[in-house]
């Protein structure tokens, strides 16, 4: 009986998903692109046979061809292999940094919005100071002070959008705290900590997940911009921003060095934006 119920539940969920994708082609297209990007990130060797580190000086600055689909860079490395292998590094840094932002900002926002008082005032003023800096400027300041290393880049990206998650979680917690079910939970003896963990957090998490998808394209662009400025992942590690930085001196007579990693950033941002906007519209309707 339990197996039959589970099977029926899965079938119903599959049918709902199918209807959703049929009625929302933008969401379907975005999910398909994200699926390809995940596959490339997990197993780049299946999509690119050449090593992204292999140097062939005799093949330097060759245009796209059958041997090198995206051409080669100034030392003869295959751009296609570097873009494919760079997907794992670039997307891992962005996904991990944004997850840390959502976790820290969400936790602080929940506490601040639910309890209010002095805690809310202190955290609110700190967040206001961080929000006074544009995200890209804040990222440049942090990486410039700490130095161009991958760990410092992750730290900088984590701080950049933490205030946004704080604001979302704070607003959600304040809204939930004013609802009748919170008073009902208190009346049966639940503590504020238990209410926050069991009920309020559960209702705010969908907002944070949606914001995560919306901010992913933005943090991807900042990560690429920091790499372009030489403040991100350092060569010879393949990273889309670092590849763009290497190609800036050859943009006039070897544009493929910049075009293809730039397209990778653009396509990834487009896929994530389509999914994030679709999720946002659905939550707003609900």
N, C-alpha and C positions, 0 to 999 in steps of 0.2 A: 504493500500500500504506500509506504514512504517513497519507494523508488518511482512508483507511478505518479505520485504528486510532484516529485522533483522533476521528472521528465515533462509533465504537463506544464510546470512553471517555466522550464527552459524553452519549451515550444512557444508559449505565450510571449515570453521576452523576445525570442527571435522574430516572431511575427510583428511585434511592436517596433522593433528596431528596423525591420524591413520597410514597414509603412513610413517610419520617420525618414529614412534615407530616400525613399521614393518621392516624398513630398518636400524634401529639402536637398536639392542637388548640390548646393554649395557645401553643406555639411558632408555629403557623401564624397565629393571631390577632395575636400580637405582631409578627411580621414584616410582616403586612398593615398594621398601624398605622404601623410604622416606614416602610414604603414610602410611605404617604400623607404622613407628616411630611417625608420627604426631598423629595418632589415639591413640597410647599408651600414648603419652604425654598429650593429651587433656582429655582422660578418663582412667587413670590408674586403677581405681577401677573396670572397666569392665574386665580387664585382670588379676588382682590379687585380690582375695577376702580377703586375710589376711592383717593385718596392718603392715607396715614396722617398726613400733615402738614397737610392742608387744614382750615382753621378756619372755622367757620360759627357765629358767636355766636348767631344767631337759632335755631339747632337745638341749643343746649346742653342737656345732661341729658335728652335724649329717651329714653324707654324703647324696648326692642326693637320693631321694626316692619318692614314690608315694605321701607321705604326704608333703614333702618339695622337690620340683623339682630341685632346685639348692642347696639343703642342708641348713644348718643353720650356723650362726656365733658363736663367742665365748660366747655370752650371750643368744643364742637360738633364735635370730631373723631370720625370713625367708629371705634367700638371694634373692629368686625369687621376692618376694614382694618389697624388697629394690631396686633391679635393675629396676623393672617396674616403681615404683614410682620415682626413681631417674632420669628416662628419662626426665620427665618434668623439673626438676630443672637444670640438666646438660645442656640440649638443650636450655632452656630458657636463661641461663646465656651466653652461647656461641652465640646464635642468637642475643640477645640484645647487647652484647659487640661488636660484629662484625658490627652490624647496626650503632652503635655510631661511630665506626672507619670509616666506609664507608661515613657517613654523614659529619663528621668533616674533615677527610682527603680529601674527594671529594670536599667539598666547598673550602678549602684552596688551593687545587691543581688547581681547575678551575680559581680562582682569580690569583694565581701565574703564571700559564701558559698563561692566556689570556692577562694580563696587563704587565707582565714582569717587567723589571727595578729593582728598589730598593726592591720592595715587593718580587719579585722572588728571589733575592739574599739573603735577610734576611731569608725568609721561607726555602729556599733551604739549607742554612747552618744549620738551626735548625734540619731539617729532616736528614741531613747527620750525625749529632751527634747521633740521635736516631738510625739510621741504623747501626752505628758502634757497637752496642750491639746485640748479637744474641737474637732472640725473647724470648727464654726460660729464658736466663739470665736477660733480661730486666724485664720480669714478676716476677722473683724471687726477684730482687732488689726492685721493687715497692711494692709488697705485704710484703716483709720483713720489709720495712720501715714503711708502713702504718698499718700493722697488719693483721692477718688472719681472715678477716671478708668478708661476701659476697659482700658488697658494694665496699670494697677495691679490691676484686678480679675482679669485673666488670670493675672498673676503670683501673686496670692493663691490663686486656685483651683488653680494648678499645684502650689503648695507644700502645700496642705491634705492631699491624698491621696497625695503622693509617698512617705511612710513606709509606706503599705499595700503599694504595688508593691514597695518595697524588701524588706519582710518576705516577700512571696510569692516574689520572685526569689531571695532569699537561701536560703530553705528549699528551693526547687527545685534551686538550684546545689549545696547541701550534699548533697542526696539523690543527685543525678547523679554528683557527684565520688566517691562511695563505691561506685559500680557497677563491675563488672569491665571494661566496655568502655573506661573511662578508663585503667586500668592497661594494657590491651592497646594502646591508642593511644600511650601513653608508650613502650611496649616497642618500637614500630616507629619511634620517633624523633620523634614529634610533640611540639611544645612545648606548655606549658600554655596559652599564648595561643591557639594554633591549635585546641586541643581545646575551649577555652571558646567560640571563635567558631563552629566548624564543627559541634560536637556538642551541648554543654551548652545553649547559647543556643537552638538549634532545639527542644530538648525542653521548655524552660521557657516559650517564647513562647506556646503555647496556654493556659497558666495565666494569663499576663498578659492575654491577649485576653479570656478569660472574666471575669477580675476587672474589666476595663475595662467590660464590659457591666453587671456587677453594680453598679459604683460610679457609673455614669452617672446613674441616677435620684437618687442622693444628692447628687451635685455640682450637678445641676439644681435641687434644692431649696435648696441653699446659695446658688447664684447668684440664685435668686428672692428668698431671704430678705435677701441683701445689697442687692438692688435695692429691696426693700420698705423697708429701713432708710435708703435714700438713699445707699448706698455703692457702687452698681453703675453701670450705664449711665445717663447723665444725660439728662433731657428736652431736646428733644422727640423724641429717638431712640426708636423703638418697641422696647420690650423688655418681656417678660412681668413681670419683677420691678418695673421702673419703672412700668408700667401699674398694678400692684397698689398701689404707693406713692401714685400720684396718686388712686386711688379710695378710700383709707382714710378720708378726711375726708367721704366721701359714702356710706358703707356703709349708713346707715339709710334714706336716701330715694332713693339711686341705686345699689342693690346690683349692678346689671349691670356697673358699672365694675370690680368686683373678681371677680365670679363667673366671667366668661368667661375672663379670663387665668388664674385659678386652675384652672379646668377644663382648660385647655391644658396646664398644668404637670402636673396629675393624670393625664391621659390619656397624655402622653408618658412619665411615670415608670412607669405601668402597663405600657406596651408594652415598654419597655426591661427592666423587671423580669422579665416573662414570658420574654423571649428569654434574658436572663442566667441565670435559674434553670434553664432547660432545658439550656443549654450546660453549666452546672456539673454537673447530674445526669449528663449523658452522659460527661463527662470522668471523673467519680468512678467510674462503672461500668467504664470502660476501665482 
